[in-house]
Amino acid sequence: MNDGETHGVTDGETGGAVIDKDRYGPWAVIAGGSEGVGASFAMRLAEAGLNLVLIARKPGPLAETAAAVRAATGVEVRTIELDLIAPEPLKAIRAVTDGLEVGLMIFNAGANSYGHEFVTGDLERFQGVIDLNITAQLAITQHFGALMKERGRGGIILVGSLAGFMGQAQISIYSAVKAFGRIFAEGLWLELREHGVDVLELVLGVTRTPAMARAGLNMDMPGLNVAEPDDIAREGLEHLADGPVWVAGGNRVAAEKRSGFPRAKMVAGAHEAMKKMLPPSS
């Protein structure tokens, strides 16, 4: 994890990140751009003058976010209603983005779509978690990353999770794919940093998003560190050049602890703490 100073330019009055359109524009693609952190990214980038391509599965929130961004900023916003675990999602994305100069790609679509004990779970549904968080992410990142390398500029943000620092019951596959994402980002950062392309895995902890609310997590526990989506988006853009990994929302110490030993004691202790956050039926 990079612990250096912030390299992003910030607006002293608002505290918001000011994105260099010459480096990261004129278009940004956000996979998972309809709500929560993705919607906050969209608004902040639009306020900086970048045009947007927003990709999401749910048509309602996607249309609402696109309309809100257009009304507030006047930038061009294109939308793609797409389930990223569908076969060859890149074809649908390229149908809209080919011919656009995409300087920033944010992959924020890696939610946990299926939580279950592994040995009694549905392998096809586990495969869906893998397809979303690994297969789709790799295809989209490779496509836009290659174009950025050729131009000699750009940025890639892959949104990760503290879940990827430790195995957890019921979400063992999700934790594993998030661990994969972090290691992948580190390798990609090494490959692209000499070509003017910034790569950052932005690690989130508990964040007050619609997805978290739908999961039934108790975010009102005393002492629980809960981040707000707009703060996470701001922090991610401010630290885009501080890759390969940035732990957001004041969760760095938690990430360091989850990386320690002995693993049995740490994993079991985190499991007991997590059970307190889950709804009674879990």
KABEL-V889298 format. One record per pair of residues at least 4 apart in sequence whose C-alpha atoms are under 6 Angstrom apart, sorted by the first residue. I is the first residue (numbers start at 1). J is the second residue. Records with the same first field share a line. If there is no record, write none. Layout:
# KABEL-V889298
I=J + J
This chain:
# KABEL-V889298
1=245 + 246
6=239
7=241
8=238 + 239
9=18
10=16 + 17 + 18
11=15 + 16
16=234
17=234 + 237 + 238
20=24
21=25 + 26
23=153 + 154
24=103 + 104 + 154
25=50 + 103
26=50
27=50 + 51 + 52 + 101 + 102 + 103
28=52 + 102 + 104 + 105
29=52 + 53 + 105
30=54 + 106
31=55 + 107 + 108 + 109
32=38 + 55 + 56 + 108 + 109
33=38 + 39 + 54 + 55
34=39 + 56 + 61 + 62 + 65
35=39
36=209 + 229
37=229
40=230 + 233
41=233
43=69
45=50
46=50
47=73
51=75 + 76 + 77
52=77
53=77 + 78 + 79
54=79
55=79 + 80
56=81 + 82
57=81 + 82 + 83
69=73
70=74 + 75
84=89
85=131 + 132
90=94
94=98
103=154
104=154 + 155 + 156
105=156
106=156 + 157 + 158
107=158
108=159
110=133
112=174
113=129
115=170 + 171
116=121 + 170
117=121 + 170
127=131
130=134
131=135 + 136
132=136
133=137
134=138
137=141
138=142
141=145
142=146
148=152 + 153 + 154
149=195
152=195 + 196
153=196 + 197
154=197
155=197 + 198 + 199
156=199
157=200 + 201
158=201
159=201 + 202
160=202 + 203
161=203 + 204
162=205
163=175
164=175 + 178 + 179
165=258
167=172 + 175
168=172
185=189 + 201
186=244
189=193 + 199 + 244
192=197
193=197
198=241
199=243 + 244
200=240 + 243 + 244 + 245
201=245
202=246 + 247
203=247 + 248
204=248
206=226
207=226 + 227 + 228
208=228
216=279
217=277 + 278
218=277
227=249
236=240
247=252
263=267
